[in-house]
Amino acid sequence: MEIKIGNLTLTLLVTIWLLICSIGAVNAHFNFALPNEWSMEHAKANAVELIWGHPYEGIYFDAPSIENAQVLKPDGSKLDLTPAEITVSGAEGSSKAWKVTFTPDIKGDYILYADFEVLVVEEEDVAWEDHVKAIIHYKTSDGWDQPTGQVIEIIPLTRPYGLEEGFIFTGKLLYNGIPLADAPIEIEKYYPVGVCTEENIPEEPMITRETKSDQNGIFSFTLDEPGIWIVCGMHTNGTVEGYDLDVRAILMIPVEEEFSLTTPSSPSASGDEVTKSELDELKVSLDEEDESLTDKLSYQNNLIIVSMMVSVVALLIALVSTFRAKKD
């Protein structure tokens, strides 16, 4: 039975409502990399997981195949990697992912990168071709801004490690080695599975942030929280199966908590840091002790002066007595 409402049918209204809901439910999908260690002190194997899904919500899907995976070493040489299929657990079940492993052998920065096959996402009317990279530090800062030669990539202009929350990151987006002007840039934070739930998830604009590159392909944004950030620059290049093909460069950036220098002897109640109020209290206490010490010294000085005067008087009396005794 079809109910008429003016010139619109109930069926049409329901269709419009479903379209609105589907638009509101769209979330960003990324292929992203999670190294076991971002900064290494010892030459040992470092495993890196390559996952496909919603990094903010912790919802994962079966990852597309990897066409090429390599590590660019500090000296410019490259090491081929063989992805091994693994299973990862997400907020809505288990999914296929990939793992690669490498061992650093010279000091410097290692750029791990992977090129994924094209993936058609029908529910979002788009096809994606992702090119991911993560930079792992080993003892010495050397080589973090080397280009990998991927068809599309983000070249960091800010060193992508050793960053604290609140720092500004600047990068340059290249396509076939040429800067991409006015290109959309998406920024999203990764959370471990279970941190983000239906109860605390924000609206979509708060999940995936956006900016654009300038005429030289350069862009900047603020890393306002500690954690792992995903930066994605894209370029639409033709179609696949009737869908626009977005070729995407994805860079991983680890961010540390704000660093605070403290001293072990700090008179803090918590033992973590000295607050301004504690310093003020310490100053007042020292001033009071100084005043007390000054009073004590003044009192002692007065006693000494009085004692000397009494001694002089006593000496004079003794001399007068002696003089009179001799006279008599």
C-alpha positions in Angstrom: 0.0 0.0 0.0 1.4 3.4 -1.0 0.5 6.5 1.1 0.4 9.8 -0.7 1.7 12.9 1.0 1.1 15.8 -1.3 3.0 15.1 -4.5 5.6 12.9 -2.7 5.1 9.3 -1.9 6.1 7.7 1.4 8.5 5.5 -0.6 10.3 8.5 -1.9 10.6 10.1 1.6 12.1 6.8 2.9 14.6 6.7 0.1 15.7 10.3 0.8 16.0 9.5 4.5 18.2 6.4 3.8 20.4 8.5 1.5 20.9 11.1 4.2 21.8 8.4 6.8 24.2 6.7 4.4 26.0 10.0 3.8 26.3 10.7 7.5 27.7 7.2 8.1 30.6 7.5 5.6 34.0 7.1 7.3 37.5 7.2 5.9 39.2 4.0 4.8 43.0 3.7 4.8 45.7 1.2 4.3 48.1 2.0 7.2 51.3 0.7 8.7 52.0 -0.1 12.4 55.7 -0.9 13.2 56.5 -2.8 16.3 59.1 -0.1 17.1 59.2 3.4 15.7 62.6 4.2 17.2 65.2 1.4 17.5 68.4 1.2 19.6 69.4 -2.3 18.7 69.8 -4.1 15.3 67.0 -6.6 15.7 64.0 -7.7 13.6 61.2 -5.1 13.4 57.8 -6.4 12.4 55.4 -4.0 10.6 51.7 -4.8 10.2 49.8 -3.4 7.2 46.1 -3.1 7.9 43.0 -1.9 5.9 40.1 -0.2 7.6 39.0 2.6 9.8 42.0 3.4 12.0 40.1 5.8 14.3 37.2 3.4 15.1 39.4 0.2 15.0 37.2 -1.4 12.4 39.1 -3.5 10.0 38.4 -5.3 6.6 40.3 -7.8 4.5 43.3 -5.9 3.1 44.0 -5.7 -0.6 47.0 -7.4 -2.1 50.4 -5.7 -2.0 52.1 -5.3 -5.3 55.4 -4.1 -3.9 57.0 -3.8 -0.5 60.5 -2.5 0.2 62.7 -0.6 2.7 64.7 2.4 1.6 67.9 2.4 3.7 69.8 5.5 4.9 72.5 5.0 2.2 69.8 5.0 -0.6 69.9 1.2 -1.2 66.6 -0.8 -1.2 65.7 -4.1 0.4 62.8 -6.2 -1.0 60.3 -7.4 1.5 58.0 -10.4 1.3 54.5 -9.8 2.9 53.1 -12.6 5.0 49.4 -12.9 5.5 48.2 -12.5 9.0 44.8 -12.1 10.8 44.1 -9.0 12.9 41.1 -8.5 15.3 39.1 -5.4 14.9 36.0 -3.9 16.7 33.7 -5.9 14.4 35.6 -9.1 13.9 38.8 -10.6 12.4 40.2 -9.6 9.0 43.1 -10.4 6.7 46.2 -8.1 7.0 49.9 -8.3 6.1 53.1 -8.3 8.0 56.7 -7.5 6.8 59.9 -7.7 8.8 63.3 -6.1 8.4 66.5 -5.7 10.5 68.5 -2.4 10.3 72.2 -2.9 9.6 73.5 0.7 9.4 72.6 3.7 11.4 70.0 6.1 10.1 66.3 6.2 9.1 64.6 3.4 7.3 61.6 4.2 5.0 59.3 1.2 4.8 56.8 1.5 2.0 54.1 -0.7 0.3 52.1 -0.2 -2.9 48.7 -1.8 -2.8 46.5 -3.0 -5.7 43.5 -1.0 -6.7 40.5 -1.6 -4.5 36.9 -0.7 -5.6 34.7 0.4 -2.8 31.2 0.3 -4.3 29.4 1.7 -1.2 31.4 4.9 -1.5 31.4 5.0 -5.4 35.2 5.2 -5.6 38.3 3.1 -6.3 41.4 3.6 -4.2 45.1 2.8 -5.0 47.1 3.3 -1.8 50.8 3.9 -1.4 51.8 3.7 2.2 55.1 4.5 4.0 56.4 4.6 7.6 59.8 6.0 8.7 61.6 4.0 11.4 64.5 5.7 13.2 67.7 3.7 14.1 70.2 5.6 16.3 71.0 8.4 13.9 68.9 11.0 12.1 69.8 10.4 8.4 67.6 9.9 5.4 64.1 10.6 6.7 63.3 12.9 3.8 64.5 10.6 1.0 61.9 10.1 -1.9 61.0 6.4 -2.4 60.0 6.9 -6.0 56.4 5.8 -5.5 53.9 7.1 -8.0 52.5 9.3 -5.3 54.2 10.1 -2.0 54.4 12.6 0.8 57.9 14.0 1.4 58.2 15.2 5.0 59.6 18.7 5.4 59.4 18.3 9.2 61.3 15.3 10.6 58.5 12.8 11.2 59.6 11.5 14.6 60.7 13.0 17.9 57.6 15.2 17.7 55.6 16.3 20.7 51.9 17.0 20.8 51.3 20.6 19.6 54.0 20.5 17.0 53.2 21.6 13.4 54.0 19.1 10.7 54.8 20.2 7.1 54.9 17.9 4.1 55.1 18.0 0.3 52.8 15.9 -1.9 54.4 14.6 -5.2 52.8 12.7 -8.1 55.3 11.2 -10.4 57.9 13.4 -8.8 55.9 16.6 -9.5 54.3 18.7 -6.7 50.5 18.4 -6.6 48.8 21.8 -6.2 45.4 22.2 -4.5 45.3 18.5 -3.6 43.0 17.3 -0.8 44.9 16.2 2.4 43.2 14.0 5.0 44.5 13.6 8.6 43.2 11.0 11.0 44.4 9.5 14.2 44.8 5.8 14.9 43.4 4.3 18.1 43.9 0.8 19.4 40.8 -1.4 19.1 38.3 -0.8 21.9 39.3 2.8 22.7 36.7 4.3 20.3 33.1 3.2 21.0 29.6 4.2 19.9 29.3 6.1 23.2 32.4 8.3 22.8 32.8 8.6 19.0 32.7 12.2 17.7 31.0 13.4 14.5 32.7 12.6 11.2 34.4 16.1 10.8 36.2 15.5 14.1 37.4 12.1 13.0 38.9 12.9 9.6 40.4 16.4 9.3 41.1 18.0 5.9 43.3 20.6 4.4 44.8 21.3 1.0 48.3 21.6 -0.5 49.4 25.0 -1.9 50.7 25.6 -5.4 54.0 23.9 -4.6 52.3 20.8 -3.1 53.1 21.9 0.5 50.7 21.6 3.4 50.8 21.9 7.2 48.7 21.0 10.1 49.0 20.7 13.9 49.6 17.4 15.7 47.5 18.3 18.8 47.5 14.9 20.5 50.0 12.2 21.3 49.5 9.0 19.4 49.9 7.7 15.8 48.6 9.9 13.0 47.8 9.0 9.4 48.3 11.7 6.7 46.8 11.0 3.3 47.2 13.1 0.1 45.3 12.1 -3.0 45.0 12.6 -6.8 42.1 11.5 -9.0 43.5 9.8 -12.1 41.0 8.2 -14.5 38.4 5.5 -13.6 38.2 1.8 -12.8 35.1 -0.1 -13.5 33.2 3.1 -13.9 34.4 4.6 -10.5 36.8 7.5 -10.1 40.3 6.2 -9.2 41.8 8.1 -6.2 45.6 7.5 -6.1 46.6 8.1 -2.4 49.9 8.7 -0.6 49.7 7.7 3.1 52.4 8.6 5.7 52.4 7.5 9.3 53.6 9.9 12.0 54.1 9.0 15.7 53.7 11.8 18.2 54.9 11.8 21.8 53.4 13.4 24.9 54.6 16.9 25.7 58.1 16.6 27.3 58.6 18.2 30.7 62.1 18.5 32.2 62.1 17.7 36.0 64.9 17.2 38.6 64.9 14.4 41.2 65.3 16.9 44.0 62.2 19.0 43.1 60.1 19.7 46.2 57.0 18.6 44.5 54.3 16.7 46.4 53.7 14.5 43.3 57.4 14.1 42.5 56.7 14.8 38.9 57.2 18.6 38.4 57.6 21.8 40.3 54.6 24.1 40.1 54.7 27.9 40.3 52.7 27.8 43.6 55.3 25.4 45.1 58.1 27.8 44.0 56.3 30.7 45.6 55.8 28.7 48.8 59.5 27.8 48.8 60.5 31.5 48.3 58.2 32.6 51.2 59.7 29.9 53.5 63.3 30.9 52.6 62.4 34.6 53.3 61.0 33.7 56.7 64.1 31.6 57.5 66.3 34.5 56.4 64.4 37.0 58.6 64.6 34.5 61.6 68.3 34.1 61.0 68.8 37.8 60.8 67.0 38.3 64.1 69.1 35.6 65.8 72.3 37.2 64.5 71.2 40.6 65.7 70.3 39.3 69.1 73.7 37.5 69.4 75.6 40.6 68.3 73.8 42.7 70.9 74.7 40.1 73.6 78.4 40.3 72.6 78.3 44.1 72.7 76.7 44.1 76.2 79.2 41.5 77.4 82.1 43.6 76.2 80.7 46.8 77.8 80.3 44.9 81.1 83.8 43.6 80.8 85.2 47.1 80.2 83.3 48.5 83.2 84.5 45.6 85.4 88.0 46.2 84.3 87.8 50.0 85.0 86.4 49.2 88.5 89.2 46.8 89.2 91.8 49.3 88.1 90.3 52.1 90.2 90.2 49.8 93.2 93.8 48.8 92.7 94.9 52.4 92.4 93.1 53.4 95.6 94.6 50.5 97.5 98.1 51.5 96.5 97.4 55.1 97.5 96.2 54.1 100.9 
